[in-house]
Amino acid sequence: MKRRKFIQSTVGASVVASVLPLTSVKGQIKATLNAEKEKSLYEIRTYEIKFGSNQNLLKDYLKKVLQPALKRVGVSHFLLFK
């Protein structure tokens, strides 16, 4: 009888021991994901065109082509300065 209780208690302890690391790994993954959300990346691009050339062509490209493409990839903010 004592032997059965011993085996049951060791099996139960091993199950608990195998589940506890999984919960701590889950917490670490959540912490890592939260840290990733807090990170920001800023990219500044400058475009130069010759004086007298069609500036509206570049502005239309940036607004109508580049901005939607960046939004599809996940860029949330896009600013255009003249």
Secondary structure by P-SEA (a helix, b strand, c coil): caaaaaaaaaaaaaaaaaaaaaaaaaaaaaaaaaaaaabbbbbbbbbbbcccccaaaaaaaacccaaaaaaaacccbbbbcc
